[in-house]
Amino acid sequence: MAKPKLATCTLAGCFGCHMSFLDIDERLIELAELADLDKSPLDDKKQFDCLVDVGLVEGGCANEHDVHVLRQFRKNCRVLVSVGA
């Protein structure tokens, strides 16, 4: 069985959720065994155009660019989950 694909995206926000994600330390290795991380602001991908199983989005839409990024991200996620406060 193929591993589910996971992606993350950040909009207008403090980036704290992504920092907390990194703060799970060695559990990142366990996560990597369970899922493939396809896109994240932590990598250098500028465009996101592949289909993933779960997308995690952090932050809000403060401008037109954020709205555009969110719409593009949503198109490529089977399930979209908003994280953060």
HTML snippet that shows the backbone in 3Dmol.js (N, CA, C, O; Angstrom):
<script src="https://3Dmol.org/build/3Dmol-min.js"></script>
<div id="view" style="width:600px;height:400px;position:relative"></div>
<script>
const pdb = `
ATOM      1  N   MET A   1       0.835  -1.175   0.000  1.00  0.00           N
ATOM      2  CA  MET A   1       0.000   0.000   0.000  1.00  0.00           C
ATOM      3  C   MET A   1       0.889   1.252   0.000  1.00  0.00           C
ATOM      4  O   MET A   1       1.840   1.355   0.775  1.00  0.00           O
ATOM      5  N   ALA A   2       0.564   2.178  -0.867  1.00  0.00           N
ATOM      6  CA  ALA A   2       1.350   3.412  -0.961  1.00  0.00           C
ATOM      7  C   ALA A   2       1.108   4.303   0.252  1.00  0.00           C
ATOM      8  O   ALA A   2       0.021   4.323   0.829  1.00  0.00           O
ATOM      9  N   LYS A   3       2.141   5.030   0.615  1.00  0.00           N
ATOM     10  CA  LYS A   3       2.010   5.966   1.729  1.00  0.00           C
ATOM     11  C   LYS A   3       1.153   7.155   1.294  1.00  0.00           C
ATOM     12  O   LYS A   3       1.245   7.600   0.150  1.00  0.00           O
ATOM     13  N   PRO A   4       0.321   7.672   2.203  1.00  0.00           N
ATOM     14  CA  PRO A   4      -0.433   8.881   1.857  1.00  0.00           C
ATOM     15  C   PRO A   4       0.524  10.056   1.667  1.00  0.00           C
ATOM     16  O   PRO A   4       1.577  10.132   2.300  1.00  0.00           O
ATOM     17  N   LYS A   5       0.134  10.959   0.786  1.00  0.00           N
ATOM     18  CA  LYS A   5       0.941  12.147   0.529  1.00  0.00           C
ATOM     19  C   LYS A   5       0.400  13.301   1.357  1.00  0.00           C
ATOM     20  O   LYS A   5      -0.808  13.534   1.411  1.00  0.00           O
ATOM     21  N   LEU A   6       1.308  14.018   1.997  1.00  0.00           N
ATOM     22  CA  LEU A   6       0.978  15.127   2.877  1.00  0.00           C
ATOM     23  C   LEU A   6       1.665  16.386   2.363  1.00  0.00           C
ATOM     24  O   LEU A   6       2.812  16.343   1.916  1.00  0.00           O
ATOM     25  N   ALA A   7       0.952  17.509   2.431  1.00  0.00           N
ATOM     26  CA  ALA A   7       1.535  18.794   2.046  1.00  0.00           C
ATOM     27  C   ALA A   7       1.113  19.844   3.062  1.00  0.00           C
ATOM     28  O   ALA A   7       0.063  19.723   3.694  1.00  0.00           O
ATOM     29  N   THR A   8       1.929  20.865   3.215  1.00  0.00           N
ATOM     30  CA  THR A   8       1.581  21.971   4.099  1.00  0.00           C
ATOM     31  C   THR A   8       1.732  23.288   3.349  1.00  0.00           C
ATOM     32  O   THR A   8       2.487  23.397   2.383  1.00  0.00           O
ATOM     33  N   CYS A   9       0.998  24.270   3.818  1.00  0.00           N
ATOM     34  CA  CYS A   9       0.992  25.582   3.183  1.00  0.00           C
ATOM     35  C   CYS A   9       0.824  26.633   4.269  1.00  0.00           C
ATOM     36  O   CYS A   9       0.107  26.406   5.244  1.00  0.00           O
ATOM     37  N   THR A  10       1.464  27.760   4.116  1.00  0.00           N
ATOM     38  CA  THR A  10       1.277  28.845   5.074  1.00  0.00           C
ATOM     39  C   THR A  10       0.825  30.099   4.347  1.00  0.00           C
ATOM     40  O   THR A  10       1.312  30.418   3.262  1.00  0.00           O
ATOM     41  N   LEU A  11      -0.109  30.798   4.958  1.00  0.00           N
ATOM     42  CA  LEU A  11      -0.626  32.053   4.411  1.00  0.00           C
ATOM     43  C   LEU A  11      -0.187  33.172   5.358  1.00  0.00           C
ATOM     44  O   LEU A  11       0.923  33.132   5.888  1.00  0.00           O
ATOM     45  N   ALA A  12      -1.051  34.170   5.575  1.00  0.00           N
ATOM     46  CA  ALA A  12      -0.722  35.251   6.510  1.00  0.00           C
ATOM     47  C   ALA A  12      -0.808  34.702   7.927  1.00  0.00           C
ATOM     48  O   ALA A  12      -1.895  34.374   8.403  1.00  0.00           O
ATOM     49  N   GLY A  13       0.294  34.605   8.579  1.00  0.00           N
ATOM     50  CA  GLY A  13       0.326  34.069   9.931  1.00  0.00           C
ATOM     51  C   GLY A  13       1.724  34.169  10.500  1.00  0.00           C
ATOM     52  O   GLY A  13       2.612  34.777   9.903  1.00  0.00           O
ATOM     53  N   CYS A  14       1.904  33.575  11.639  1.00  0.00           N
ATOM     54  CA  CYS A  14       3.177  33.715  12.353  1.00  0.00           C
ATOM     55  C   CYS A  14       4.162  32.579  12.065  1.00  0.00           C
ATOM     56  O   CYS A  14       5.303  32.628  12.523  1.00  0.00           O
ATOM     57  N   PHE A  15       3.739  31.563  11.317  1.00  0.00           N
ATOM     58  CA  PHE A  15       4.575  30.410  10.980  1.00  0.00           C
ATOM     59  C   PHE A  15       4.825  29.508  12.184  1.00  0.00           C
ATOM     60  O   PHE A  15       5.641  28.590  12.115  1.00  0.00           O
ATOM     61  N   GLY A  16       4.125  29.768  13.286  1.00  0.00           N
ATOM     62  CA  GLY A  16       4.319  28.990  14.506  1.00  0.00           C
ATOM     63  C   GLY A  16       3.935  27.532  14.375  1.00  0.00           C
ATOM     64  O   GLY A  16       4.586  26.668  14.963  1.00  0.00           O
ATOM     65  N   CYS A  17       2.885  27.239  13.612  1.00  0.00           N
ATOM     66  CA  CYS A  17       2.466  25.841  13.452  1.00  0.00           C
ATOM     67  C   CYS A  17       3.529  25.028  12.719  1.00  0.00           C
ATOM     68  O   CYS A  17       3.766  23.868  13.055  1.00  0.00           O
ATOM     69  N   HIS A  18       4.164  25.629  11.728  1.00  0.00           N
ATOM     70  CA  HIS A  18       5.232  24.919  11.030  1.00  0.00           C
ATOM     71  C   HIS A  18       6.438  24.712  11.945  1.00  0.00           C
ATOM     72  O   HIS A  18       7.102  23.678  11.878  1.00  0.00           O
ATOM     73  N   MET A  19       6.710  25.674  12.779  1.00  0.00           N
ATOM     74  CA  MET A  19       7.811  25.511  13.734  1.00  0.00           C
ATOM     75  C   MET A  19       7.481  24.411  14.742  1.00  0.00           C
ATOM     76  O   MET A  19       8.356  23.632  15.121  1.00  0.00           O
ATOM     77  N   SER A  20       6.223  24.345  15.175  1.00  0.00           N
ATOM     78  CA  SER A  20       5.803  23.273  16.086  1.00  0.00           C
ATOM     79  C   SER A  20       5.902  21.918  15.404  1.00  0.00           C
ATOM     80  O   SER A  20       6.247  20.921  16.038  1.00  0.00           O
ATOM     81  N   PHE A  21       5.600  21.882  14.111  1.00  0.00           N
ATOM     82  CA  PHE A  21       5.715  20.651  13.335  1.00  0.00           C
ATOM     83  C   PHE A  21       7.162  20.153  13.373  1.00  0.00           C
ATOM     84  O   PHE A  21       7.405  18.959  13.550  1.00  0.00           O
ATOM     85  N   LEU A  22       8.108  21.058  13.208  1.00  0.00           N
ATOM     86  CA  LEU A  22       9.525  20.675  13.272  1.00  0.00           C
ATOM     87  C   LEU A  22       9.938  20.266  14.675  1.00  0.00           C
ATOM     88  O   LEU A  22      10.882  19.497  14.854  1.00  0.00           O
ATOM     89  N   ASP A  23       9.235  20.780  15.659  1.00  0.00           N
ATOM     90  CA  ASP A  23       9.595  20.540  17.056  1.00  0.00           C
ATOM     91  C   ASP A  23       9.192  19.147  17.553  1.00  0.00           C
ATOM     92  O   ASP A  23       9.375  18.832  18.728  1.00  0.00           O
ATOM     93  N   ILE A  24       8.642  18.313  16.658  1.00  0.00           N
ATOM     94  CA  ILE A  24       8.319  16.952  17.100  1.00  0.00           C
ATOM     95  C   ILE A  24       9.552  16.049  17.030  1.00  0.00           C
ATOM     96  O   ILE A  24       9.481  14.851  17.302  1.00  0.00           O
ATOM     97  N   ASP A  25      10.668  16.645  16.664  1.00  0.00           N
ATOM     98  CA  ASP A  25      11.982  15.999  16.717  1.00  0.00           C
ATOM     99  C   ASP A  25      12.014  14.635  16.033  1.00  0.00           C
ATOM    100  O   ASP A  25      11.679  14.518  14.854  1.00  0.00           O
ATOM    101  N   GLU A  26      12.421  13.599  16.780  1.00  0.00           N
ATOM    102  CA  GLU A  26      12.608  12.273  16.180  1.00  0.00           C
ATOM    103  C   GLU A  26      11.308  11.665  15.666  1.00  0.00           C
ATOM    104  O   GLU A  26      11.341  10.721  14.876  1.00  0.00           O
ATOM    105  N   ARG A  27      10.171  12.186  16.098  1.00  0.00           N
ATOM    106  CA  ARG A  27       8.899  11.675  15.576  1.00  0.00           C
ATOM    107  C   ARG A  27       8.716  12.038  14.108  1.00  0.00           C
ATOM    108  O   ARG A  27       7.871  11.455  13.430  1.00  0.00           O
ATOM    109  N   LEU A  28       9.505  13.003  13.606  1.00  0.00           N
ATOM    110  CA  LEU A  28       9.491  13.298  12.172  1.00  0.00           C
ATOM    111  C   LEU A  28       9.928  12.078  11.372  1.00  0.00           C
ATOM    112  O   LEU A  28       9.423  11.837  10.275  1.00  0.00           O
ATOM    113  N   ILE A  29      10.859  11.313  11.915  1.00  0.00           N
ATOM    114  CA  ILE A  29      11.316  10.093  11.241  1.00  0.00           C
ATOM    115  C   ILE A  29      10.177   9.086  11.175  1.00  0.00           C
ATOM    116  O   ILE A  29       9.970   8.451  10.141  1.00  0.00           O
ATOM    117  N   GLU A  30       9.440   8.936  12.267  1.00  0.00           N
ATOM    118  CA  GLU A  30       8.280   8.041  12.274  1.00  0.00           C
ATOM    119  C   GLU A  30       7.232   8.512  11.274  1.00  0.00           C
ATOM    120  O   GLU A  30       6.641   7.701  10.562  1.00  0.00           O
ATOM    121  N   LEU A  31       7.002   9.822  11.221  1.00  0.00           N
ATOM    122  CA  LEU A  31       6.040  10.374  10.272  1.00  0.00           C
ATOM    123  C   LEU A  31       6.479  10.091   8.839  1.00  0.00           C
ATOM    124  O   LEU A  31       5.653   9.759   7.989  1.00  0.00           O
ATOM    125  N   ALA A  32       7.769  10.220   8.573  1.00  0.00           N
ATOM    126  CA  ALA A  32       8.295   9.964   7.231  1.00  0.00           C
ATOM    127  C   ALA A  32       8.102   8.509   6.816  1.00  0.00           C
ATOM    128  O   ALA A  32       8.010   8.213   5.624  1.00  0.00           O
ATOM    129  N   GLU A  33       8.040   7.608   7.778  1.00  0.00           N
ATOM    130  CA  GLU A  33       7.786   6.203   7.470  1.00  0.00           C
ATOM    131  C   GLU A  33       6.316   5.961   7.139  1.00  0.00           C
ATOM    132  O   GLU A  33       5.982   4.994   6.454  1.00  0.00           O
ATOM    133  N   LEU A  34       5.437   6.838   7.624  1.00  0.00           N
ATOM    134  CA  LEU A  34       3.996   6.663   7.434  1.00  0.00           C
ATOM    135  C   LEU A  34       3.431   7.465   6.271  1.00  0.00           C
ATOM    136  O   LEU A  34       2.425   7.069   5.682  1.00  0.00           O
ATOM    137  N   ALA A  35       4.062   8.583   5.932  1.00  0.00           N
ATOM    138  CA  ALA A  35       3.535   9.469   4.891  1.00  0.00           C
ATOM    139  C   ALA A  35       4.679  10.141   4.147  1.00  0.00           C
ATOM    140  O   ALA A  35       5.771  10.321   4.687  1.00  0.00           O
ATOM    141  N   ASP A  36       4.409  10.510   2.893  1.00  0.00           N
ATOM    142  CA  ASP A  36       5.372  11.267   2.096  1.00  0.00           C
ATOM    143  C   ASP A  36       5.026  12.742   2.197  1.00  0.00           C
ATOM    144  O   ASP A  36       3.883  13.126   1.948  1.00  0.00           O
ATOM    145  N   LEU A  37       5.987  13.570   2.556  1.00  0.00           N
ATOM    146  CA  LEU A  37       5.790  15.011   2.614  1.00  0.00           C
ATOM    147  C   LEU A  37       6.143  15.579   1.250  1.00  0.00           C
ATOM    148  O   LEU A  37       7.315  15.653   0.881  1.00  0.00           O
ATOM    149  N   ASP A  38       5.113  15.982   0.500  1.00  0.00           N
ATOM    150  CA  ASP A  38       5.321  16.424  -0.877  1.00  0.00           C
ATOM    151  C   ASP A  38       5.637  17.906  -1.023  1.00  0.00           C
ATOM    152  O   ASP A  38       6.420  18.289  -1.892  1.00  0.00           O
ATOM    153  N   LYS A  39       5.036  18.743  -0.185  1.00  0.00           N
ATOM    154  CA  LYS A  39       5.273  20.178  -0.302  1.00  0.00           C
ATOM    155  C   LYS A  39       5.140  20.817   1.055  1.00  0.00           C
ATOM    156  O   LYS A  39       4.276  20.457   1.854  1.00  0.00           O
ATOM    157  N   SER A  40       6.003  21.764   1.300  1.00  0.00           N
ATOM    158  CA  SER A  40       5.983  22.493   2.559  1.00  0.00           C
ATOM    159  C   SER A  40       6.742  23.795   2.354  1.00  0.00           C
ATOM    160  O   SER A  40       7.638  23.852   1.512  1.00  0.00           O
ATOM    161  N   PRO A  41       6.405  24.845   3.103  1.00  0.00           N
ATOM    162  CA  PRO A  41       7.218  26.062   3.016  1.00  0.00           C
ATOM    163  C   PRO A  41       8.657  25.811   3.468  1.00  0.00           C
ATOM    164  O   PRO A  41       9.536  26.648   3.263  1.00  0.00           O
ATOM    165  N   LEU A  42       8.882  24.666   4.074  1.00  0.00           N
ATOM    166  CA  LEU A  42      10.223  24.332   4.534  1.00  0.00           C
ATOM    167  C   LEU A  42      11.112  23.856   3.391  1.00  0.00           C
ATOM    168  O   LEU A  42      12.334  23.813   3.529  1.00  0.00           O
ATOM    169  N   ASP A  43      10.493  23.495   2.247  1.00  0.00           N
ATOM    170  CA  ASP A  43      11.284  23.153   1.063  1.00  0.00           C
ATOM    171  C   ASP A  43      11.333  24.382   0.155  1.00  0.00           C
ATOM    172  O   ASP A  43      10.913  25.465   0.561  1.00  0.00           O
ATOM    173  N   ASP A  44      11.829  24.231  -1.039  1.00  0.00           N
ATOM    174  CA  ASP A  44      11.998  25.397  -1.906  1.00  0.00           C
ATOM    175  C   ASP A  44      11.086  25.355  -3.128  1.00  0.00           C
ATOM    176  O   ASP A  44      11.358  26.029  -4.121  1.00  0.00           O
ATOM    177  N   LYS A  45      10.008  24.572  -3.070  1.00  0.00           N
ATOM    178  CA  LYS A  45       9.102  24.504  -4.213  1.00  0.00           C
ATOM    179  C   LYS A  45       8.286  25.790  -4.303  1.00  0.00           C
ATOM    180  O   LYS A  45       7.682  26.217  -3.319  1.00  0.00           O
ATOM    181  N   LYS A  46       8.269  26.397  -5.468  1.00  0.00           N
ATOM    182  CA  LYS A  46       7.512  27.634  -5.662  1.00  0.00           C
ATOM    183  C   LYS A  46       6.107  27.347  -6.184  1.00  0.00           C
ATOM    184  O   LYS A  46       5.168  28.077  -5.868  1.00  0.00           O
ATOM    185  N   GLN A  47       5.959  26.305  -6.969  1.00  0.00           N
ATOM    186  CA  GLN A  47       4.659  25.916  -7.518  1.00  0.00           C
ATOM    187  C   GLN A  47       4.226  24.600  -6.904  1.00  0.00           C
ATOM    188  O   GLN A  47       5.050  23.733  -6.613  1.00  0.00           O
ATOM    189  N   PHE A  48       2.939  24.463  -6.714  1.00  0.00           N
ATOM    190  CA  PHE A  48       2.397  23.227  -6.158  1.00  0.00           C
ATOM    191  C   PHE A  48       1.308  22.742  -7.092  1.00  0.00           C
ATOM    192  O   PHE A  48       0.223  23.322  -7.140  1.00  0.00           O
ATOM    193  N   ASP A  49       1.585  21.687  -7.832  1.00  0.00           N
ATOM    194  CA  ASP A  49       0.613  21.219  -8.810  1.00  0.00           C
ATOM    195  C   ASP A  49       0.455  19.702  -8.824  1.00  0.00           C
ATOM    196  O   ASP A  49       0.033  19.134  -9.830  1.00  0.00           O
ATOM    197  N   CYS A  50       0.790  19.042  -7.715  1.00  0.00           N
ATOM    198  CA  CYS A  50       0.589  17.602  -7.645  1.00  0.00           C
ATOM    199  C   CYS A  50      -0.518  17.298  -6.636  1.00  0.00           C
ATOM    200  O   CYS A  50      -0.708  18.038  -5.670  1.00  0.00           O
ATOM    201  N   LEU A  51      -1.234  16.221  -6.863  1.00  0.00           N
ATOM    202  CA  LEU A  51      -2.336  15.840  -5.991  1.00  0.00           C
ATOM    203  C   LEU A  51      -1.795  15.156  -4.741  1.00  0.00           C
ATOM    204  O   LEU A  51      -0.963  14.254  -4.828  1.00  0.00           O
ATOM    205  N   VAL A  52      -2.277  15.594  -3.573  1.00  0.00           N
ATOM    206  CA  VAL A  52      -1.894  14.974  -2.309  1.00  0.00           C
ATOM    207  C   VAL A  52      -3.154  14.524  -1.579  1.00  0.00           C
ATOM    208  O   VAL A  52      -4.256  14.990  -1.870  1.00  0.00           O
ATOM    209  N   ASP A  53      -2.978  13.619  -0.635  1.00  0.00           N
ATOM    210  CA  ASP A  53      -4.114  13.110   0.127  1.00  0.00           C
ATOM    211  C   ASP A  53      -4.585  14.103   1.184  1.00  0.00           C
ATOM    212  O   ASP A  53      -5.784  14.337   1.331  1.00  0.00           O
ATOM    213  N   VAL A  54      -3.643  14.684   1.914  1.00  0.00           N
ATOM    214  CA  VAL A  54      -3.990  15.604   3.000  1.00  0.00           C
ATOM    215  C   VAL A  54      -3.154  16.871   2.888  1.00  0.00           C
ATOM    216  O   VAL A  54      -1.932  16.814   2.750  1.00  0.00           O
ATOM    217  N   GLY A  55      -3.820  18.002   2.948  1.00  0.00           N
ATOM    218  CA  GLY A  55      -3.148  19.291   2.972  1.00  0.00           C
ATOM    219  C   GLY A  55      -3.427  19.991   4.286  1.00  0.00           C
ATOM    220  O   GLY A  55      -4.570  20.047   4.739  1.00  0.00           O
ATOM    221  N   LEU A  56      -2.386  20.523   4.895  1.00  0.00           N
ATOM    222  CA  LEU A  56      -2.516  21.299   6.129  1.00  0.00           C
ATOM    223  C   LEU A  56      -2.206  22.750   5.798  1.00  0.00           C
ATOM    224  O   LEU A  56      -1.128  23.059   5.291  1.00  0.00           O
ATOM    225  N   VAL A  57      -3.149  23.638   6.082  1.00  0.00           N
ATOM    226  CA  VAL A  57      -2.944  25.061   5.787  1.00  0.00           C
ATOM    227  C   VAL A  57      -2.936  25.851   7.088  1.00  0.00           C
ATOM    228  O   VAL A  57      -3.788  25.660   7.955  1.00  0.00           O
ATOM    229  N   GLU A  58      -1.972  26.729   7.203  1.00  0.00           N
ATOM    230  CA  GLU A  58      -1.804  27.576   8.388  1.00  0.00           C
ATOM    231  C   GLU A  58      -1.958  29.032   7.974  1.00  0.00           C
ATOM    232  O   GLU A  58      -1.479  29.434   6.913  1.00  0.00           O
ATOM    233  N   GLY A  59      -2.618  29.814   8.799  1.00  0.00           N
ATOM    234  CA  GLY A  59      -2.736  31.246   8.559  1.00  0.00           C
ATOM    235  C   GLY A  59      -4.036  31.604   7.870  1.00  0.00           C
ATOM    236  O   GLY A  59      -4.838  30.736   7.523  1.00  0.00           O
ATOM    237  N   GLY A  60      -4.227  32.877   7.682  1.00  0.00           N
ATOM    238  CA  GLY A  60      -5.453  33.389   7.076  1.00  0.00           C
ATOM    239  C   GLY A  60      -5.171  34.071   5.754  1.00  0.00           C
ATOM    240  O   GLY A  60      -4.020  34.256   5.357  1.00  0.00           O
ATOM    241  N   CYS A  61      -6.242  34.438   5.087  1.00  0.00           N
ATOM    242  CA  CYS A  61      -6.141  35.134   3.802  1.00  0.00           C
ATOM    243  C   CYS A  61      -6.183  36.639   4.048  1.00  0.00           C
ATOM    244  O   CYS A  61      -7.246  37.200   4.318  1.00  0.00           O
ATOM    245  N   ALA A  62      -5.042  37.281   3.954  1.00  0.00           N
ATOM    246  CA  ALA A  62      -4.949  38.714   4.222  1.00  0.00           C
ATOM    247  C   ALA A  62      -4.958  39.551   2.947  1.00  0.00           C
ATOM    248  O   ALA A  62      -5.162  40.764   2.996  1.00  0.00           O
ATOM    249  N   ASN A  63      -4.735  38.896   1.798  1.00  0.00           N
ATOM    250  CA  ASN A  63      -4.693  39.643   0.538  1.00  0.00           C
ATOM    251  C   ASN A  63      -5.027  38.707  -0.623  1.00  0.00           C
ATOM    252  O   ASN A  63      -5.242  37.511  -0.425  1.00  0.00           O
ATOM    253  N   GLU A  64      -5.066  39.257  -1.821  1.00  0.00           N
ATOM    254  CA  GLU A  64      -5.411  38.479  -3.016  1.00  0.00           C
ATOM    255  C   GLU A  64      -4.422  37.343  -3.271  1.00  0.00           C
ATOM    256  O   GLU A  64      -4.809  36.266  -3.724  1.00  0.00           O
ATOM    257  N   HIS A  65      -3.164  37.585  -2.982  1.00  0.00           N
ATOM    258  CA  HIS A  65      -2.157  36.536  -3.179  1.00  0.00           C
ATOM    259  C   HIS A  65      -2.462  35.327  -2.291  1.00  0.00           C
ATOM    260  O   HIS A  65      -2.392  34.187  -2.749  1.00  0.00           O
ATOM    261  N   ASP A  66      -2.798  35.573  -1.029  1.00  0.00           N
ATOM    262  CA  ASP A  66      -3.142  34.473  -0.118  1.00  0.00           C
ATOM    263  C   ASP A  66      -4.348  33.698  -0.627  1.00  0.00           C
ATOM    264  O   ASP A  66      -4.374  32.469  -0.557  1.00  0.00           O
ATOM    265  N   VAL A  67      -5.350  34.411  -1.140  1.00  0.00           N
ATOM    266  CA  VAL A  67      -6.549  33.756  -1.688  1.00  0.00           C
ATOM    267  C   VAL A  67      -6.157  32.874  -2.866  1.00  0.00           C
ATOM    268  O   VAL A  67      -6.617  31.738  -2.973  1.00  0.00           O
ATOM    269  N   HIS A  68      -5.316  33.388  -3.743  1.00  0.00           N
ATOM    270  CA  HIS A  68      -4.856  32.614  -4.902  1.00  0.00           C
ATOM    271  C   HIS A  68      -4.096  31.363  -4.458  1.00  0.00           C
ATOM    272  O   HIS A  68      -4.345  30.269  -4.965  1.00  0.00           O
ATOM    273  N   VAL A  69      -3.174  31.525  -3.515  1.00  0.00           N
ATOM    274  CA  VAL A  69      -2.389  30.386  -3.017  1.00  0.00           C
ATOM    275  C   VAL A  69      -3.310  29.340  -2.401  1.00  0.00           C
ATOM    276  O   VAL A  69      -3.148  28.147  -2.657  1.00  0.00           O
ATOM    277  N   LEU A  70      -4.273  29.774  -1.593  1.00  0.00           N
ATOM    278  CA  LEU A  70      -5.195  28.838  -0.952  1.00  0.00           C
ATOM    279  C   LEU A  70      -6.036  28.091  -1.982  1.00  0.00           C
ATOM    280  O   LEU A  70      -6.231  26.882  -1.855  1.00  0.00           O
ATOM    281  N   ARG A  71      -6.528  28.778  -2.984  1.00  0.00           N
ATOM    282  CA  ARG A  71      -7.340  28.112  -4.028  1.00  0.00           C
ATOM    283  C   ARG A  71      -6.518  27.079  -4.794  1.00  0.00           C
ATOM    284  O   ARG A  71      -6.995  25.976  -5.059  1.00  0.00           O
ATOM    285  N   GLN A  72      -5.297  27.431  -5.147  1.00  0.00           N
ATOM    286  CA  GLN A  72      -4.429  26.480  -5.846  1.00  0.00           C
ATOM    287  C   GLN A  72      -4.114  25.283  -4.959  1.00  0.00           C
ATOM    288  O   GLN A  72      -4.109  24.143  -5.423  1.00  0.00           O
ATOM    289  N   PHE A  73      -3.855  25.543  -3.694  1.00  0.00           N
ATOM    290  CA  PHE A  73      -3.543  24.469  -2.756  1.00  0.00           C
ATOM    291  C   PHE A  73      -4.748  23.546  -2.606  1.00  0.00           C
ATOM    292  O   PHE A  73      -4.601  22.324  -2.617  1.00  0.00           O
ATOM    293  N   ARG A  74      -5.943  24.129  -2.465  1.00  0.00           N
ATOM    294  CA  ARG A  74      -7.164  23.335  -2.280  1.00  0.00           C
ATOM    295  C   ARG A  74      -7.423  22.425  -3.474  1.00  0.00           C
ATOM    296  O   ARG A  74      -7.843  21.282  -3.300  1.00  0.00           O
ATOM    297  N   LYS A  75      -7.177  22.917  -4.672  1.00  0.00           N
ATOM    298  CA  LYS A  75      -7.397  22.116  -5.884  1.00  0.00           C
ATOM    299  C   LYS A  75      -6.585  20.827  -5.872  1.00  0.00           C
ATOM    300  O   LYS A  75      -6.974  19.839  -6.495  1.00  0.00           O
ATOM    301  N   ASN A  76      -5.469  20.835  -5.168  1.00  0.00           N
ATOM    302  CA  ASN A  76      -4.546  19.703  -5.196  1.00  0.00           C
ATOM    303  C   ASN A  76      -4.569  18.840  -3.945  1.00  0.00           C
ATOM    304  O   ASN A  76      -3.723  17.961  -3.784  1.00  0.00           O
ATOM    305  N   CYS A  77      -5.540  19.083  -3.047  1.00  0.00           N
ATOM    306  CA  CYS A  77      -5.643  18.317  -1.802  1.00  0.00           C
ATOM    307  C   CYS A  77      -6.985  17.589  -1.743  1.00  0.00           C
ATOM    308  O   CYS A  77      -8.039  18.209  -1.878  1.00  0.00           O
ATOM    309  N   ARG A  78      -6.940  16.282  -1.541  1.00  0.00           N
ATOM    310  CA  ARG A  78      -8.198  15.538  -1.373  1.00  0.00           C
ATOM    311  C   ARG A  78      -8.910  15.983  -0.109  1.00  0.00           C
ATOM    312  O   ARG A  78     -10.127  16.165  -0.103  1.00  0.00           O
ATOM    313  N   VAL A  79      -8.143  16.160   0.969  1.00  0.00           N
ATOM    314  CA  VAL A  79      -8.662  16.643   2.251  1.00  0.00           C
ATOM    315  C   VAL A  79      -7.829  17.851   2.645  1.00  0.00           C
ATOM    316  O   VAL A  79      -6.599  17.807   2.594  1.00  0.00           O
ATOM    317  N   LEU A  80      -8.497  18.929   3.036  1.00  0.00           N
ATOM    318  CA  LEU A  80      -7.793  20.132   3.476  1.00  0.00           C
ATOM    319  C   LEU A  80      -8.136  20.399   4.935  1.00  0.00           C
ATOM    320  O   LEU A  80      -9.309  20.443   5.309  1.00  0.00           O
ATOM    321  N   VAL A  81      -7.107  20.577   5.754  1.00  0.00           N
ATOM    322  CA  VAL A  81      -7.282  20.815   7.184  1.00  0.00           C
ATOM    323  C   VAL A  81      -6.629  22.145   7.537  1.00  0.00           C
ATOM    324  O   VAL A  81      -5.471  22.391   7.198  1.00  0.00           O
ATOM    325  N   SER A  82      -7.382  22.995   8.218  1.00  0.00           N
ATOM    326  CA  SER A  82      -6.843  24.256   8.706  1.00  0.00           C
ATOM    327  C   SER A  82      -6.256  24.027  10.092  1.00  0.00           C
ATOM    328  O   SER A  82      -6.910  23.445  10.957  1.00  0.00           O
ATOM    329  N   VAL A  83      -5.027  24.480  10.305  1.00  0.00           N
ATOM    330  CA  VAL A  83      -4.373  24.317  11.607  1.00  0.00           C
ATOM    331  C   VAL A  83      -4.010  25.686  12.163  1.00  0.00           C
ATOM    332  O   VAL A  83      -3.841  26.643  11.407  1.00  0.00           O
ATOM    333  N   GLY A  84      -3.892  25.777  13.455  1.00  0.00           N
ATOM    334  CA  GLY A  84      -3.484  27.017  14.100  1.00  0.00           C
ATOM    335  C   GLY A  84      -4.615  27.674  14.848  1.00  0.00           C
ATOM    336  O   GLY A  84      -5.732  27.162  14.920  1.00  0.00           O
ATOM    337  N   ALA A  85      -4.296  28.814  15.397  1.00  0.00           N
ATOM    338  CA  ALA A  85      -5.277  29.540  16.209  1.00  0.00           C
ATOM    339  C   ALA A  85      -6.031  30.550  15.378  1.00  0.00           C
ATOM    340  O   ALA A  85      -6.897  31.253  15.896  1.00  0.00           O
TER     341      ALA A  85
END
`;
const viewer = $3Dmol.createViewer("view");
viewer.addModel(pdb, "pdb");
viewer.setStyle({}, {cartoon: {color: "spectrum"}});
viewer.zoomTo();
viewer.render();
</script>
